[in-house]
Amino acid sequence: MGKGPTILITCGEISGDQHAAKLVTELLKTNPDANIIALGGSRVAAAGADVRFHIDDFAIIGFSGVVTKFPKLARLEISLKRILENGVDLFIPVDYPGLNLRLAAHAKKVGVPVLYYISPQVWAWGRHRIRRLARSVDFMAVILPFEEGIYRDEGIPVEFVGHPLAEESTLPEPRDQGARSGIGLLPGSRPGEVRRILPVLLASAERIKGQRPDETFSIGLSPSVPRRIYEKIVRRHDVDATLNESAADVMAKSRLLLIASGTATLEGALFETPLIIVYRVSMLNYFIASRLVKIDDIGLVNIILGERICPEFVQEEAKPEDIARHALSILNDNAVRSSMVSRFSELRGLLTGSGASRRVAEISRELMLNST
């Protein structure tokens, strides 16, 4: 263990692991002796953090998943609170609000400064939680431009640091539209998502193939989903689909994406690839979410741009015949494609800040200096 500060970082999803890993890299650049303890994944571990708890062991989707894994999650929370009570200099929760909001409150109680990186989506389903954040958080580092005003209006110290996907070191170069081919299918990052969404995407692909016999299809795989799950689902459908270990490669090369709602939609848009958003959850999760979510769109691309640029097909509306019809209209109409790509170019500008990971590392250092 180094002689530098001890920092606890907690994230609970693959996207959080990706963003937290970049932050760990920046933290260790400025303080190589820092002892970074984490609830994280393989990327956070590879960046140099001591991953005491791996996200694959605690992955949940939706509200019903919390119920089935409650005992395990309760033990995790107890363990993390004990770490906070034993010499932590800074706590950085990354998204993952259910657990992280409780940990932030505990950190505040035991005198550990809290830098919340990647805001919970309170603007969608939980504005009442802003008051909890105000009591528990010393600083908010937000990655969506409209979030800054939400927290500032509540008196919470906040800064829009830019989106980590739009950092100069990782910002993808758009591929020439004329050099693209095929349709990319990205059914999510968790086994449950893939089992619900991939059959819909493949059924849509079958219908597209009926109208465009030469069309090709590629499935972007998630590292947290066993390959056999994809293979089993593909065998049930009458369409050839290549399995690609690199979802980013699929995003970059495709003419169109059929993609599950989530952070991947932003990544696809940053590649300036036209896309259609599809999402399905269990009936219980949808019943609960529909009573909590207070926004019209679920796609981050549409939310940030303030209008529905990308078609959305959610739950019972995710019908293969409708998805295929919209896909064909985008593929066959260059004006529609050009309009979407133009708005994605605008999105790049909106998400680019001063370098999210580097800036959050700077804020971390400032908070620790001010707390000593």
Buried (B, 14 or more C-beta within 10 A) or exposed (E): EEEBBBBBBBBBBBBBBBBBBBBBBBBBEEBEEBBBBBBBBBBBBEBBBBBBBBBEEBBBBBBBBEEEBEEEBEEBBEEBBEBBBEEBBBBBBBBBBBBBBBBBBBBBEEEBBBBBBBBBBBBBBBEEBBEBBBEBBBBBBBBBBEBBEBBBEBEBBBBBBBBBBBBEEBBBEBBEBEEBEBBBBBBBBBBBBBBBBBBBBBBBBBBBBEEBEEBBBBBBBBEBBEEEBBEEBBEEBEBEBEBBEEBBEBBBBBBBBBBBBBBBBBBBBBBBBBBBBBBBBBEEBBEBBEEEEEEEBBBBBBBBBEEBBBBBBBBEEBEBEBBBBBBBEBBEEEEBBEEBBEBBEEBBEBBBBEBBBBBBBBBBBEBBEEEE
